[in-house]
Each structure stands twice: as C-alpha cells, then as structure tokens.
Amino acid sequence: MSDSGYEGQSVLVTGATGFVGGHLVPRLLQQGAKVRLLVRQPERLPETWRGQVVVCVGDLTDATSLAPAVQGIGWVFHCAANVQTWGRSQDYEATNVEGLRNLLQALAPHVHTLRRFVHVSTVDVYGFPQRPCDETCATHLPGFGYGDSKLRGELLLRDTASTLHMPFTVLRPSNVMGPGSPFIERVGRELRQGLMLRISGGHVDAGFLYVDNLIDVMLWAGQAPQAKNEIFNVVDPEPITWRQFLDDLRRDIHGKGWIIDLPYPVAAAAAAVLALPYRLLGIRREPLLHPLIVKIFGRTCGHRSDKLAAAGCPVGRVDYRQAMAESARWLMTTYGK
C-alpha cells in the first residue's frame, strides 16, 4: 500500500496520547507528513516525537482552544474519544459529541483546504446484536455511555459534513488489540494471576482487530477516492472467538490466572446486580462486572469488513498469530514475566 499522498502535507491528529493515535503518528511521520497534534497533556507525548511534530495544546471541550490546531490542515484523523467502559453519560457526551461539535465548528472556516476528515467510530453503534451486521444494518443506541455517544457523534458528523460539503470517512473498528492496548493490559492482568470471565463457552466472535491493521485502513481511508463520504466496518479477516483469544493470550504470557465460564443469562443477571449500587450511589470506580462487559464478551463483535475489502482496501496485513505474539511480548516486557 502506498501512502505517499501524505508526504509534505499538513495532517492533524487528535488523541495522539491514546492507543490508536499513538500508533498512527509514527506511521504518518514515516510517510513524510507535517503532523500537528491537538493534545491536552503534551508531557505525555513520547520524547522521540520532539522536533518532528507541531504540538497544539487544547481541549475538545474548550472551543476557544481549537483554532490554532485546524488552520491550513489538509487531513484530520479524529482519534480522540472517551473510551472508558464505565463512566457517566455526561462525560461521554462532553467529549464524544460536544467535543466533536466544537472541532467541526472550528474547521468550518477552513473546510476549503480540508481533503478528508477520517473519524474513528465503533461497531458498538449496532447495539450488540446476536448476529453480525454490515454497513446496511440499522444502528441502535446500545444503552451504554460510550456507544450511545459515539452513535450521536457519528450522526452529528454526517449532518455537519453534508451542510459544509466536507469530505469524510467514518471507520467503525471492532475490538482493537496490540502493544499498548488498555484491553490487552486489563485482560492480561487477570490471565496472569487473577480471575477472567468467559461467557457461554466463549464461542462468539471477538472482533479481533490488530492496531497496525487499523492504521493501514485509516491511511487508506484518508487517500482513497472510493472512501470519500463512506462508512466502513473494520475488523481483521480471520474470525477469532473469545475462547481462542483468551486461551492464546494466557498461553503466550504463561498466565496462571483462572478462567470462569458463566452462561449469558447468569452473567447478565450478576452484572446488573453488581452494577446497581454503583449507579445509584454515583460511584466512579468501575465494578468488577457490569452489563457492558457481558455484552462485549457475550455478543458478537465480528461485524465483517466485506465492504472495505470490496472497495480495494488491503486488510489484515498482520495476521492473528503475529498480532497475538506482539501483544503478549509487549505485555511481558512492560509488566514483567
């Protein structure tokens, strides 16, 4: 795949201190892009980026801070989001909807220079169905702060883009894994020494997506004419069940943790009971188990990428075995063997 179209071009990345944005920036630098970063905490950026990127300190929730970041920008890769699995609805809305609104409003006077706005959404907008969805399926508010806000943000982007005649691409990734992944860290911690939940035998599709494969898609989406004003699911080609994922990661990190298997109805009932006092009392700390976790592990996340492949995007450059090996290696290097 050639990404030479970014050479010498001004590109804005939001969320560069996060997992996906942190993997995207080095790839853009390799392509010779003039990378600008919108960040709240510049001290969290890697030292190796110093002198290679332009840092604009700002916050999506502060509309007045965004103007310097967007002037003269040719591409925007919007990776910033509140991606927590437990939180208050208003916090998700503030970043994932109102923050996006602020960014789009800041871009409005400069839309004539914008070549593409690549927006990272999520397959959660399908609402955790039992069967996989393609892009023609209706979206539904899933009933959780993250997914609800991401769907509202997606709709806001499409409406605004239509009004401003702004070229965009929406990508709906599944479960993004890889070195640096908070998900890999969290699951790996339990598999090493703790207790990990598996639901109904772990036979549903985990929607495995290696982060470097997602970055391939993002770079393609910013350039490909056939990606303009389109929406794509993004997931690796090989279907991986949660059972296989948990077994492979546990083996690769030499884990000694236990895996407990619960039927879906039992897990869902237990999650509702455990989460209730946290909700009623407004406790910020995440409970051991709650309904979103049960949905993630108990309903398919494998919403296939047939449309993406048909559009000519190379998918799955890094295969599952290599992706798992790299993830396990990072986990053991970072947290000790």
Secondary structure, 3 states (H helix, E strand, C coil): CCCHHHCCCEEEEECCCCHHHHHHHHHHHHCCCEEEEEECCHHHCCHHHCCCEEEEECCCCCHHHCHHHHCCCCEEEECCCCCCCCCCHHHHHHHHHHHHHHHHHHHHHHHHHCCEEEEECCHHHHCCCCCCCCCCCCCCCCCCHHHHHHHHHHHHHHHHHHHHCCCEEEEEECEEECCCCHHHHHHHHHHHHCEEEEEHHHCCECCEEEHHHHHHHHHHHHHCHHHCCEEEEECCCCCCEHHHHHHHHHHHCCCCCEEEEECHHHHHHHHHHHHHHHHHHCCCCCCCCCHHHHHHHHCCCCCCCHHHHHCCCCCCCCCHHHHHHHHHHHHHHHHCC
